[in-house]
Every structure is written in structure tokens, then in C-alpha cells.
């Protein structure tokens, strides 16, 4: 699959493992369809977090940004973030344009989110 190769090359898989996620679990369940879907995303590896951010058009159509990181208490977090509130969203995050800790495409947006207990890519689940 192309996605796994790309994530290996850009260091996302290594970062996921380094922060405590099992990268093989995160990408498990990929099919040709979901592989193609996630290849449209913009992937960011900060060394301490990983981000899968849809294109602006996909965000506007309702697809979420996914992020994986370990919080200050050492708890693994897989956040699913939307531009519009969904039934699952129980938190919000206002990411100003001046934010330097999140990838540029997430800035200057108000996000609705929830912490997903399942670390796998959202659209790979059956």
C-alpha cells in the first residue's frame, strides 16, 4: 500500500511508535479504498506528534483532522477534530493563526473534537 510506504518515509510511523502508539495498529485495516482516501491527506510528523489533515475541501465537506500525541500527563491521545460539531464532540479547540505547535493547515480554525479511545485511523474501522 502506498500510504504505509509514505508514512514510513516521512517518519510518521517511527514517531507513532516513539510516543507509545503501535504504528501497525494505527494503520491496520487499510484497504485499497482507505489507502487512497488517506493518501489525499496532508501528513505531518513533528517528532512528538503525528497529524493527518484533510485538504481544505475535504475539511469543509466534513472530514476530520486526526492527531496522535502524548499529553503532559503521559496519556496517549488520538483526537478527531471537525470544523462542525458532531454528536461525539465534547471538547473544542481554537487554533489561532499564531499557533506554532500545530501544523499550519490547522491554524486559524475553531475545532470541535473528541478523544478517540481507538488509535486506528477513523475510516479503516469496520
C-alpha positions as CSV (number, residue, x, y, z in Angstrom):
1,X,0.0,0.0,0.0
2,X,1.2,3.5,-0.8
3,X,0.2,5.1,2.4
4,X,2.3,2.8,4.6
5,X,5.3,3.5,2.4
6,X,4.8,7.2,2.5
7,X,4.3,7.2,6.3
8,X,7.5,5.2,6.7
9,X,9.5,7.5,4.6
10,X,8.3,10.7,6.3
11,X,8.8,9.3,9.8
12,X,5.2,9.3,10.9
13,X,5.3,5.5,11.7
14,X,8.5,6.0,13.7
15,X,7.0,8.9,15.6
16,X,3.9,7.0,16.4
17,X,5.9,4.1,17.9
18,X,8.3,6.6,19.7
19,X,5.4,8.3,21.6
20,X,3.8,5.0,22.5
21,X,1.3,4.1,19.8
22,X,1.7,0.9,17.8
23,X,2.0,2.2,14.3
24,X,1.0,-1.1,12.8
25,X,-2.3,-0.9,14.8
26,X,-2.9,2.7,13.8
27,X,-2.8,1.8,10.1
28,X,-4.3,-1.6,10.4
29,X,-7.4,-2.3,8.4
30,X,-6.2,-0.3,5.3
31,X,-7.9,-1.4,2.1
32,X,-7.3,0.0,-1.4
33,X,-10.1,2.4,-0.8
34,X,-9.0,3.7,2.6
35,X,-5.4,3.8,1.4
36,X,-6.4,6.1,-1.4
37,X,-8.6,8.2,0.9
38,X,-5.7,8.8,3.4
39,X,-3.2,9.5,0.6
40,X,-5.2,12.7,-0.1
41,X,-4.5,13.9,3.5
42,X,-1.6,16.1,4.4
43,X,0.6,14.2,6.9
44,X,2.8,15.9,9.4
45,X,5.4,14.5,11.8
46,X,6.6,16.9,14.5
47,X,8.7,14.3,16.3
48,X,6.4,14.3,19.3
49,X,3.0,14.1,17.4
50,X,1.6,12.9,14.1
51,X,-1.2,14.6,12.2
52,X,-3.4,13.5,9.3
53,X,-5.1,16.7,7.9
54,X,-7.6,16.5,5.0
55,X,-7.4,19.1,2.2
56,X,-9.4,22.3,2.8
57,X,-12.2,21.0,0.5
58,X,-12.4,17.7,2.5
59,X,-12.5,19.6,5.8
60,X,-15.3,21.8,4.5
61,X,-17.1,18.6,3.4
62,X,-17.0,17.2,7.0
63,X,-13.9,15.0,7.0
64,X,-11.9,15.3,10.3
65,X,-8.3,16.1,11.2
66,X,-6.7,13.2,13.2
67,X,-3.8,13.8,15.6
68,X,-1.8,11.4,17.8
69,X,0.3,12.6,20.7
70,X,1.2,12.0,24.4
71,X,-0.2,14.7,26.8
72,X,1.7,16.3,29.7
73,X,0.4,13.5,32.0
74,X,1.9,10.9,29.7
75,X,-1.6,9.8,28.4
76,X,-1.8,8.8,24.7
77,X,-4.3,10.9,22.9
78,X,-5.9,10.3,19.5
79,X,-8.1,13.3,18.7
80,X,-10.6,13.5,16.0
81,X,-11.3,17.2,15.1
82,X,-14.0,18.7,12.9
83,X,-14.9,22.1,11.7
84,X,-18.5,21.5,12.6
85,X,-19.8,19.9,15.8
86,X,-20.8,16.2,15.7
87,X,-22.6,14.2,18.3
88,X,-19.3,12.7,19.5
89,X,-17.6,16.1,20.0
90,X,-17.3,17.0,23.7
91,X,-14.4,19.5,23.5
92,X,-13.4,22.5,21.5
93,X,-10.0,23.9,20.4
94,X,-9.5,27.4,19.0
95,X,-6.2,27.3,17.0
96,X,-5.1,30.8,16.3
97,X,-3.1,31.8,13.2
98,X,-0.1,32.5,15.6
99,X,-0.1,28.9,17.0
100,X,3.4,27.3,16.5
101,X,2.7,23.9,18.0
102,X,0.2,22.6,15.4
103,X,0.7,22.2,11.6
104,X,-0.1,25.3,9.5
105,X,-3.3,23.9,7.9
106,X,-4.9,23.6,11.3
107,X,-4.4,27.2,12.3
108,X,-7.0,30.0,12.1
109,X,-9.8,27.5,12.7
110,X,-12.1,26.7,15.6
111,X,-12.3,22.9,16.1
112,X,-14.8,20.5,17.7
113,X,-13.3,17.3,18.9
114,X,-13.3,14.2,20.9
115,X,-10.6,11.9,22.3
116,X,-10.9,8.6,20.5
117,X,-10.2,5.6,22.6
118,X,-9.3,3.7,19.4
119,X,-6.0,4.7,18.0
120,X,-6.7,3.3,14.5
121,X,-7.4,5.6,11.5
122,X,-11.0,6.5,11.7
123,X,-12.0,5.3,8.2
124,X,-10.2,1.9,8.5
125,X,-12.6,0.5,11.0
126,X,-15.3,-2.0,10.0
